[in-house]
Amino acid sequence: MTVAGALAPAGVNANLIRRTCKTVLGEQRVGPPVLGEEQRAHLAGVLRGQDRLVLEDVLARIPEMSGETRETALHVVRRVGGVLTVGYVEARDADGLLELAVLSRSLLSLYELLGS
């Protein structure tokens, strides 16, 4: 279910994205945790897979957006698209994973704002 109460497309798991981002980003007062290479690889794979699904839906909805929402969506889509084209090895790098988590959370917020 999404915020608007509609069923999400098959495969999109908002709770999984939230939990994964929280794991990567850590607590606000403490900062990101130190993650091992295997854990970073797993978390990057989860986020990249979910982002592809969410990105597809957001891209399809851009034509119906207007104003600031459209500008924000275009910015987030470009950034997420750029991160998804990065090689798998770079994506699981600690800094790359942090960037991916921030963008994944932004994309999810936009997705939920649209009531997808």
Secondary structure, DSSP 8 states (H G I E B T S, - for coil): --TTS----TT--HHHHHHHHHHHH-BTTTB-----HHHHHHHHHHHHHHHHHHHHHHHHHGGG--HHHHHHHHHHHHHHHHHHTS-HHHHTSHHHHHHHHHHHHHHHHHHHHTT-
